[in-house]
């Protein structure tokens, strides 16, 4: 999936990936996509829930060998 910005949160545990994503998404423009790399298994539930709370769009996730990529589209 194509992204406009990337954030590496590998090695961090909850709630740090969400907190860092919340900060990073403020730096991109509305409609752009943020890719978050994370290896905390809680991210599979946390990122969609966070998007629902904030109005951002959760576009999905991709699994790599030892981490996941989460894609979030900033709300307009």
Rosetta blueprint (number, residue, H / E / L):
1 X L
2 X L
3 X L
4 X L
5 X E
6 X E
7 X E
8 X E
9 X L
10 X L
11 X L
12 X L
13 X L
14 X L
15 X L
16 X H
17 X H
18 X H
19 X H
20 X H
21 X H
22 X H
23 X H
24 X H
25 X H
26 X L
27 X L
28 X L
29 X L
30 X L
31 X L
32 X L
33 X E
34 X E
35 X E
36 X E
37 X E
38 X E
39 X L
40 X L
41 X L
42 X L
43 X H
44 X H
45 X H
46 X H
47 X H
48 X H
49 X H
50 X H
51 X H
52 X H
53 X H
54 X H
55 X L
56 X L
57 X E
58 X E
59 X E
60 X E
61 X E
62 X E
63 X E
64 X L
65 X L
66 X L
67 X L
68 X E
69 X E
70 X E
71 X E
72 X E
73 X E
74 X L
75 X L
76 X L
